[in-house]
């Protein structure tokens, strides 16, 4: 009996020593549990909301100071829901790829009356779940698959003609510099409306739809009084609430007849007539079947059309303006690109899509512009569905926390890129520090203009095609110069995307006239 007692005492002593000895030797091991990333003292929730929704551009400047003080991952200690900011490529890869499923959710976004009175969702802001999977799968397979994208090649030719005609008309003013951003936006929007609804709308209708789109986009960056306690603020700010509701109704008045027209066409009750495309995004949405066999309602399809137009127009036209601004500033790069374009499309009226595969320098120019001038300086916010640990067990991202990743800082990191703030397309050719870079971020993240992981922008392939196609033709058709005695100013301003503070003014000279 005593032998058994001694045996158990000995076992207990060994186990106790095994547990206590590491802490006695290294007392700090008692504190090795992951903790919230470092950051400034807690701030009120309302102040955080105001900062994020009214002055993201100023917040980015503040964050640079916080990162220099606290490191590459910083937490704003906000009551009820901390917010984490990441500016390191390894931590970003760990968060978006390795911990992608746990951080694939979105925080709730209040965008106006419609978001409150109906249960509408889109791919961008919907929660990570069955609805999101169904909608994203449909977009990826039915609209963004290369076989589908090729169906709209004639639509791209049509949009290019619109753009070239507008620029050629502007260039008739002689050597005077002209603004080009509005022409970029209109041509891109015209193309996406065709892809979305299968219809070529007249210019007046296009301008009205475009103005509505930009009205809603401004709501994302202007002060949003409905972000906090909407049940109360909708009464305090009744006039603005009614204004948003009226704009939403007007958008549906335009979109729903177009949706019904495609429905009738699909049922064979409407013959092909006028300027109609054989396939459209609406056609795919009419076939979507959600859980339980439910089909999308008309208002839900209208919301997804809004997302398709806003997501593809502003980002692509913004990137196009930055690219052309850099080519105006860097005449040597413009000359080299033009030589490549002429060689690849020799004897043709226009650069065609199949010619783009023979233009490595064109792809380098676009990659460098996206690295140096990403249209979005932050990915859209992620939310932790459960506790997540990053940084080798050091940092705890608690359930419910928002996670923001600074796209611009990753692309400007001097530890990754030589002369990171210079425009050097050659870095993306063989032997450069950007050679073979994985723009999707699946292997590693060196730049991520389209995000990475499960919530990466599904339209990145289409965006790159549009940029390559339009840039190649713009350089071939026109010579691009700065205004006489002036330099292009690369200062930034935040709108829905990060745009040029002073929109590009360029002298565009038709090469055909020469």
C-alpha positions in Angstrom: 0.0 0.0 0.0 2.8 2.4 0.9 4.6 1.5 -2.3 1.5 2.7 -4.3 1.3 5.9 -2.3 5.0 6.6 -3.0 4.5 5.8 -6.6 1.7 8.3 -7.0 3.6 10.9 -5.1 6.6 10.5 -7.4 4.4 10.8 -10.5 2.8 13.9 -9.1 6.1 15.4 -8.4 7.4 14.7 -11.9 4.4 16.2 -13.5 4.5 19.3 -11.3 8.2 19.8 -12.1 7.4 19.4 -15.8 4.8 22.1 -15.7 6.6 24.5 -13.3 10.3 24.2 -14.3 10.0 26.0 -17.7 8.4 28.9 -16.0 11.0 28.9 -13.2 13.8 28.9 -15.8 12.0 31.4 -18.0 9.4 33.4 -16.1 8.4 35.3 -19.3 7.0 32.1 -20.7 4.0 32.7 -18.5 3.1 35.6 -20.7 3.6 33.9 -24.1 -0.2 33.8 -24.8 -1.1 35.7 -28.0 -2.3 39.2 -27.3 -4.1 42.0 -29.2 -1.5 43.7 -31.5 0.1 46.9 -30.0 -1.5 50.3 -30.5 -2.6 53.5 -28.9 -5.0 53.7 -26.0 -8.7 52.8 -26.5 -10.8 55.3 -28.5 -14.6 55.7 -28.4 -16.5 53.8 -31.0 -18.2 56.9 -32.5 -14.8 58.6 -33.0 -13.5 55.4 -34.8 -16.6 55.4 -37.1 -16.2 59.0 -37.9 -12.5 58.6 -38.7 -13.1 55.6 -41.0 -16.1 57.0 -42.9 -15.2 60.7 -43.3 -11.4 60.9 -43.6 -9.9 57.6 -44.6 -7.2 59.5 -46.5 -6.2 61.4 -43.3 -6.5 58.1 -41.4 -3.9 56.6 -43.7 -1.4 59.3 -42.8 -2.1 58.7 -39.1 -1.6 54.9 -39.6 1.9 55.5 -41.1 2.9 57.2 -37.8 1.3 54.4 -35.8 3.1 51.7 -37.8 6.4 53.5 -37.3 5.8 53.5 -33.6 4.2 50.2 -32.9 5.2 48.0 -35.9 3.7 46.4 -39.0 0.5 45.3 -37.2 -1.5 47.9 -35.2 -4.8 47.6 -33.3 -7.1 50.5 -32.5 -8.6 49.5 -29.2 -12.2 50.4 -29.7 -14.9 49.4 -27.3 -17.0 46.5 -28.5 -15.0 45.8 -31.7 -11.2 46.3 -32.1 -9.9 47.2 -35.5 -6.5 45.8 -36.8 -4.4 47.3 -39.5 -1.6 45.3 -41.3 1.1 46.8 -43.5 3.5 43.8 -43.7 3.4 41.4 -46.6 4.1 38.2 -44.6 1.4 39.0 -42.1 -1.0 39.9 -44.9 -0.4 36.6 -46.6 -0.9 34.8 -43.3 -4.2 36.6 -42.7 -5.7 36.4 -46.2 -4.4 33.1 -47.4 -3.4 30.8 -44.4 -6.2 32.1 -42.2 -8.4 33.0 -45.2 -11.6 31.1 -44.1 -11.6 32.6 -40.6 -11.1 36.2 -41.9 -13.3 36.0 -45.0 -16.4 37.6 -43.4 -17.4 41.3 -43.8 -18.4 43.7 -41.1 -22.0 44.9 -41.4 -22.2 47.9 -43.8 -25.1 50.4 -43.6 -25.5 52.1 -46.9 -28.9 53.8 -46.7 -32.6 53.0 -46.5 -32.5 49.9 -48.8 -29.9 48.2 -46.7 -32.1 48.5 -43.7 -35.6 47.8 -45.0 -34.8 44.8 -47.2 -32.5 41.9 -46.8 -30.5 42.6 -50.0 -26.9 41.5 -50.4 -24.2 41.7 -53.0 -20.9 39.8 -53.5 -18.8 42.6 -52.0 -20.5 43.1 -48.7 -22.4 39.9 -48.0 -21.4 37.6 -45.2 -19.1 34.6 -46.0 -21.6 31.9 -46.6 -24.0 30.1 -49.0 -25.4 33.2 -50.6 -22.0 34.7 -51.2 -20.7 31.5 -52.7 -23.6 31.2 -55.1 -23.3 34.8 -56.3 -19.6 34.7 -56.6 -19.6 31.4 -58.4 -22.1 32.7 -60.9 -20.0 35.8 -61.6 -16.8 33.9 -62.0 -18.2 31.1 -64.2 -20.8 32.8 -66.2 -19.3 36.3 -66.8 -15.6 36.3 -66.0 -14.5 32.9 -67.4 -12.3 33.5 -70.5 -14.8 31.9 -72.8 -17.5 34.4 -71.6 -15.1 37.4 -71.7 -14.4 36.7 -75.4 -18.1 37.1 -76.2 -17.8 40.8 -75.5 -14.8 41.5 -77.8 -17.0 43.5 -80.2 -18.3 45.4 -77.3 -14.8 46.4 -76.4 -14.2 47.6 -80.0 -17.4 49.7 -79.8 -16.3 51.2 -76.4 -12.8 51.9 -77.8 -14.4 53.8 -80.8 -16.4 55.9 -78.4 -13.2 56.8 -76.4 -11.1 57.5 -79.5 -13.8 59.7 -81.0 -14.1 61.7 -77.9 -10.4 62.2 -77.5 -9.9 62.9 -81.2 -12.6 65.6 -80.9 -10.7 67.1 -77.9 -7.4 66.9 -79.7 -8.7 69.2 -82.4 -8.1 72.1 -80.1 -4.5 72.2 -81.1 -1.8 72.2 -78.5 -4.1 73.0 -75.6 -4.0 70.4 -72.8 -7.4 68.7 -72.2 -8.9 66.6 -69.4 -9.3 62.9 -70.3 -10.8 61.3 -67.2 -14.4 61.9 -68.0 -13.9 60.2 -71.4 -12.2 57.2 -69.8 -15.1 56.9 -67.3 -17.8 57.2 -70.0 -16.2 54.6 -72.3 -15.6 52.1 -69.5 -19.1 52.6 -68.2 -20.7 52.2 -71.7 -18.9 48.9 -72.0 -20.0 47.6 -68.6 -23.6 48.6 -69.2 -23.5 46.5 -72.4 -22.0 43.6 -70.6 -24.5 43.9 -67.7 -27.8 44.4 -69.5 -26.9 43.4 -73.1 -28.1 46.7 -74.4 -26.4 49.8 -75.9 -28.2 52.6 -74.2 -28.3 56.1 -75.7 -25.9 58.7 -74.3 -28.6 60.5 -72.3 -29.7 57.3 -70.5 -26.0 56.3 -69.9 -25.3 59.7 -68.4 -28.2 59.4 -66.0 -27.3 55.9 -64.9 -23.7 57.0 -64.5 -24.6 60.0 -62.3 -26.7 57.7 -60.0 -23.7 55.3 -59.7 -21.4 58.0 -58.7 -24.0 59.4 -56.2 -24.0 56.0 -54.4 -20.2 55.7 -54.6 -19.8 59.1 -52.8 -21.9 57.7 -49.9 -18.9 55.4 -49.1 -16.4 58.2 -48.5 -18.6 61.1 -47.4 -19.9 61.3 -43.8 -22.5 58.6 -43.3 -24.8 59.6 -40.5 -26.6 56.3 -40.8 -23.6 54.2 -39.8 -24.4 54.7 -36.1 -27.9 54.1 -34.7 -29.8 54.2 -38.1 -33.2 53.9 -36.4 -32.6 57.3 -34.8 -30.4 59.1 -37.4 -32.8 58.4 -40.3 -35.2 60.7 -38.5 -32.6 63.3 -37.6 -31.3 63.4 -41.1 -34.7 62.8 -42.8 -34.0 65.0 -45.8 -30.8 63.0 -46.7 -32.6 59.7 -46.0 -35.3 60.6 -48.4 -32.8 61.7 -51.0 -31.0 58.3 -50.9 -34.4 56.5 -51.0 -35.4 58.5 -54.1 -32.1 57.8 -55.9 -32.6 54.0 -55.1 -36.1 54.1 -56.6 -34.9 55.9 -59.7 -32.2 53.3 -60.2 -34.7 50.6 -60.0 -37.0 52.4 -62.4 -34.2 52.3 -65.0 -32.8 48.8 -64.2 -35.9 46.7 -63.8 -37.3 47.3 -67.3 -33.9 46.3 -68.7 -34.0 43.2 -66.5 -37.5 42.3 -67.6 -36.5 42.8 -71.2 -33.8 40.2 -70.8 -36.3 37.9 -69.1 -38.7 38.2 -72.1 -35.9 37.6 -74.5 -34.9 34.5 -72.5 -38.4 33.2 -72.7 -38.4 33.7 -76.5 -41.1 36.4 -76.3 -38.8 39.1 -77.6 -36.9 38.8 -80.9 -33.4 40.1 -81.2 -33.6 43.7 -82.3 -31.6 46.9 -82.2 -28.3 47.0 -80.4 -28.6 43.9 -78.2 -25.9 41.5 -77.1 -26.3 37.8 -77.2 -25.4 37.4 -73.6 -25.3 39.5 -70.4 -24.7 39.5 -66.7 -28.5 39.8 -66.2 -29.0 36.6 -68.2 -26.8 34.7 -65.7 -28.5 36.2 -62.7 -31.9 35.0 -64.0 -30.6 31.5 -63.8 -29.1 31.7 -60.3 -30.8 29.2 -57.9 -30.2 29.9 -54.2 -30.6 27.6 -51.2 -34.1 26.1 -51.1 -34.5 26.6 -54.8 -35.3 30.3 -54.5 -34.6 32.6 -57.5 -33.3 36.2 -57.2 -35.9 38.9 -56.9 -35.8 41.8 -59.4 -34.6 44.2 -56.7 -31.8 41.8 -55.8 -30.7 41.6 -59.5 -30.8 45.4 -59.7 -28.5 45.6 -56.7 -26.1 43.1 -58.2 -26.1 45.1 -61.5 -25.3 48.2 -59.5 -22.3 46.4 -57.9 -21.1 45.1 -61.3 -21.2 48.6 -62.8 -19.6 50.5 -59.8 -17.0 47.8 -59.2 -15.7 47.7 -62.7 -16.0 51.3 -63.9 -14.3 53.6 -61.3 -11.4 51.3 -60.4 -10.5 50.6 -64.0 -10.8 54.1 -65.3 -8.8 55.4 -62.2 -6.1 52.9 -63.0 -6.2 53.9 -66.7 -5.7 57.6 -65.7 -2.7 56.8 -63.5 -1.1 54.7 -66.3 -1.5 57.4 -68.9 -0.2 60.0 -66.4 3.0 58.0 -65.8 3.4 57.6 -69.6 3.1 61.4 -70.0 5.8 61.9 -67.4 8.0 59.2 -68.7 8.3 59.8 -72.4 11.0 57.2 -72.9 8.7 54.5 -71.5 5.9 55.8 -73.8 8.2 55.5 -76.8 9.3 52.0 -76.0 5.7 50.9 -75.4 4.7 52.4 -78.7 7.4 50.6 -80.6 6.3 47.3 -79.0 2.6 48.0 -79.9 3.4 48.9 -83.5 5.5 45.7 -84.0 2.8 43.5 -82.5 -0.1 45.0 -84.5 1.7 45.9 -87.7 -0.7 46.5 -90.6 -3.8 46.5 -88.5 -6.3 49.3 -88.1 -6.6 48.6 -84.3 -4.7 46.6 -81.7 -6.6 43.4 -81.3 -7.0 41.3 -78.2 -4.8 38.5 -79.5 -2.0 41.0 -80.1 -1.7 41.7 -76.4 0.0 38.4 -75.7 3.0 39.6 -77.7 3.5 42.7 -75.5 5.6 42.0 -72.4 6.5 45.6 -71.9 2.8 46.6 -72.0 2.1 44.2 -69.2 5.1 45.5 -67.3 3.8 49.1 -67.6 0.4 48.2 -66.2 1.8 46.1 -63.4 4.2 48.9 -62.3 1.3 51.4 -62.4 -0.8 49.2 -60.3 2.0 48.7 -57.8 2.8 52.4 -57.6 -0.8 53.7 -57.8 -3.2 51.0 -56.6 -6.8 52.4 -57.1 -7.7 51.2 -53.6 -5.1 51.8 -50.8 -6.9 49.4 -48.5 -8.7 46.1 -49.2 -12.3 46.2 -48.1 -12.5 45.3 -44.4 -12.5 41.7 -43.3 -14.1 40.5 -40.1 -12.8 37.6 -37.9 -15.4 34.8 -37.6 -13.4 33.3 -34.7 -10.2 34.1 -32.8 -7.3 34.1 -35.2 -3.6 34.1 -34.2 -1.0 35.6 -36.5 2.8 36.3 -36.4 3.9 32.9 -35.1 1.5 33.0 -32.2 2.2 36.6 -31.1 -0.9 38.5 -32.2 -4.5 37.7 -31.4 -7.2 38.8 -33.7 -10.3 38.3 -31.6 -13.6 37.2 -33.0 -15.6 40.1 -34.4 -12.6 42.3 -35.0 -12.2 44.2 -38.3 -9.0 43.7 -40.2 -7.7 46.2 -42.8 -4.7 45.6 -45.0 -2.8 48.5 -46.5 -2.3 47.7 -50.2 -0.3 50.8 -51.0 2.3 50.2 -48.2 2.9 46.7 -49.4 3.6 47.9 -53.0 5.9 50.7 -51.7 7.9 48.6 -49.3 11.6 49.4 -49.9 12.6 46.1 -48.4 10.9 44.4 -51.4 11.2 46.9 -54.2 14.2 48.9 -55.3 13.5 52.6 -55.7 10.0 51.7 -54.6 8.5 55.2 -55.3 9.9 55.4 -58.8 8.0 54.3 -61.9 10.2 51.6 -63.5 8.3 49.1 -65.7 11.5 47.2 -66.4 11.4 45.7 -62.9 8.6 43.4 -64.2 10.7 42.1 -67.0 13.0 39.1 -66.7 15.7 39.7 -64.0 13.8 42.6 -62.3 12.7 42.6 -58.7 9.1 42.2 -59.9 9.8 39.4 -62.4 7.3 36.5 -62.0 5.4 38.3 -59.3 2.2 36.6 -58.3 -0.4 39.3 -58.5 -3.0 37.0 -56.9 -0.9 36.6 -53.8 -1.5 32.8 -53.6 2.2 32.0 -53.2 3.4 35.2 -51.6 2.3 38.8 -51.4 4.6 41.5 -52.9 1.8 43.6 -54.2 -2.0 43.0 -54.2 -3.9 45.7 -56.1 -6.9 43.3 -56.4 -6.6 41.9 -52.9 -5.8 38.2 -52.1 -7.4 35.1 -50.7 -11.1 34.2 -50.7 -12.3 37.8 -51.0 -9.9 38.8 -53.8 -11.6 40.8 -56.6 -13.0 38.2 -59.0 -12.8 40.6 -61.9 -9.0 41.1 -61.9 -8.5 39.2 -65.2 -11.1 41.3 -66.9 -9.7 44.5 -65.5 -6.2 43.6 -66.8 -7.6 42.8 -70.2 -9.4 46.2 -70.4 -6.3 48.1 -69.3 -4.0 46.3 -71.7 -6.5 46.8 -74.6 -7.2 50.5 -74.0 -3.6 51.5 -73.2 -2.2 49.8 -76.3 -4.7 51.5 -78.5 -4.3 54.9 -76.8 -0.6 54.9 -77.2 -0.8 53.8 -80.8 -3.5 56.3 -81.8 -2.1 59.4 -80.0 1.1 61.0 -78.7 0.7 62.0 -75.1 2.5 65.1 -73.8 2.3 67.3 -70.7 0.8 70.7 -70.9 3.3 73.3 -72.1 5.6 74.4 -69.3 3.9 72.1 -66.7 4.6 68.7 -65.1 2.0 66.1 -64.2 1.2 66.3 -60.5 0.9 62.8 -58.9 -0.7 64.1 -55.7 -3.6 61.9 -54.5 -7.1 62.5 -53.4 -9.6 60.0 -51.9 -12.9 59.4 -53.7 -14.3 55.9 -54.0 -10.8 55.1 -55.2 -7.6 57.0 -54.8 -7.5 59.3 -57.7 -5.3 62.1 -59.0 -5.8 65.2 -56.9 -5.5 67.2 -60.1 -7.0 65.1 -62.9 -4.7 64.5 -65.9 -4.5 67.3 -68.4 -2.6 66.2 -71.5 -1.8 67.3 -75.0 -3.0 64.5 -77.2 -1.8 64.6 -80.8 -3.2 62.1 -83.3 -0.5 60.1 -84.9 -2.7 59.5 -88.0 -2.6 63.2 -88.9 1.1 62.9 -89.2 
